[in-house]
Amino acid sequence: MTTLSNELFDVYCSYKEAKEIWDSMVLKYTAENPGKKNFVIGNYYRWTMLEEKDIKDQINEYHKLIEELKAENIPLPDEFDAGILIEKLSESWNDYMNQLKHK
């Protein structure tokens, strides 16, 4: 019987295809590449939410970016991670964004 540990399941449960899991694992467990770190950081920095895309799909994309950062040993504090996600919300979420910032 082949199963993922709870820790691995939590990391990879948002992936929809086996190839995405495989690519992420290759990224995580192969030799370090300094250029790859810059690429992963750039992807995280440039990511934005779009009105025309489903919110759940976009949140999954964001979680994948966070996992890619972790795979490159670039952990982010939870408060920073949550704060950036709030800042990336699209304009139609401004009222909700302001509520979250004041909590």
N, C-alpha and C positions, 0 to 999 in steps of 0.2 A: 504494500500500500504506500502510495506517495502522497505526502501532504506538506503544506507549508506551516512553519511554526507561526504562532500568533503574531510575533514581531514582523515576520516577512509578509504575512497576510495583510497586516495593517498598512504596510508600505505599498504593496502591489495591488490591493483590492480595487483601486480606482482605474486600473488599466483595463482596456476593453479587449486587447488582442495579445496573444502570446508573444508576438514579435516585439511589442512594446516592452514587455517584461524582460525578454531576452536582451534587447538593446540596453535597457537600464542596468541589468546585471553585468553585462560586458563593460559598460561604462564604469560601474562601481568597482569591479574586481580586476581590471586590467591595469597595466602600468600607468603611473601618473603622467599627465601631459599638461604642462603649464598653460599652453594655448587653449586647452579644453576648459580649464578653469575660467579663463577670460570669456570664452564663448558662453559658458553656462551662466556666468554673472550677467553678461550682456542680454541674454534671453530673458532673464529674470527682470532686469531693469527696464527693458523695452515692452514687456507684456502689459497690455491694457484690456479693460473690459469693453465690450461693444454692445450697443443696444440690440442689434439684430441677431445676436447669438443667444442661445439658451443659457441661462444663468448657471445651471448645474454643470453643463459641459465646460463652461469657463472656470468654474471652481475646481473641477477635475484637472484642467490644464494648469491652474495655479498650483495645485498640490503636486503635480508632476514636476513643475519647476523647482519647488521646495525639495523634493526628493532628489533631483539632480544636483542641487547645491549640497545636500547632505552626502551624496555619493562622492562628491569632490572634496569632502571634509571642510565645507564652508557652512557650518551651522549658524542659524539665526535665532536670537532669543524669541520666544513665543510672542512677547509683547510687540516686538518689532515686526514680526511676521503678520500678526493680526492688524497692526496699524497700517502697514503697507497695503494689505488687502482692502481695508476700509477706504484708503486714499484712492485706490484703483477703481472703485465703484463708478459706474457711468452716471451722467448728469441726472437721469431720471430718479436716481437713488439719493439725491442731495439731502432731503429731509431726514431720511433714515441714517445717512452718513453723519449728519450733525448730531443726531440723537446718540449714536454710538460713541462719538468723540467725547460727549459730555458725561458718559457713564464711567 
